[in-house]
Amino acid sequence: MKKLPYLLPFCNLLFIYVLAAIVTSSFFHQFFLNDLPCDLCRLQRAEMLGIAISLCLNLRLGIAWEHYAFAMANALMGVATSLYQIYLHLHCPPSSLPCFGKPLYVWSFWIFFSALSALAILLFCQGRLKKSNLLPRAWTLSALLWVALLSSLALILIFPH
């Protein structure tokens, strides 16, 4: 396992791309399908971006357990927020458009739960693999720019005034 120096940075980069694609699709739902998010949905977007930002710290400053801890805290808050929203919608119909047959807040729970599991695996592997941050600079820069753009867009939409 020591012969895979790029595995952890590549997994972080892939994780960032997946989270950014999910947040981008939620903006697609908002702007093109006119599915306005509630306050809990906005909070879940911010928590997904918090996970992506902490993984960007891993790419930029080097892989550290503190960055994974920050990401896991965001994922735990996301699980709690998603479960609370699922609990609120137990006795009433979903207020958002379904995606693959399920409301977006149910998908959000599974995304946060999967993120928490993946972060635990990455944290476990962090001490076992040789550390290297030598990914192609264009990959890292594109992930950082995508997360920065989504974060600024989310900030404008969460606090419009």
ABEGO torsion letter per residue (X at the ends): XAABAAAAAAAAAAAAAAAAAAAAAAAAAAAAAGBBBBAAAAAAAAAAAAAAAAAAAAAAAEBBAAAAAAAAAAAAAAAAAAAAAAAAAAABBBABBBBGGBBAAAAAAAAAAAAAAAAAAAAAAAAABBBBABBBAAAAAAAAAAAAAAAAAAAAAABAX
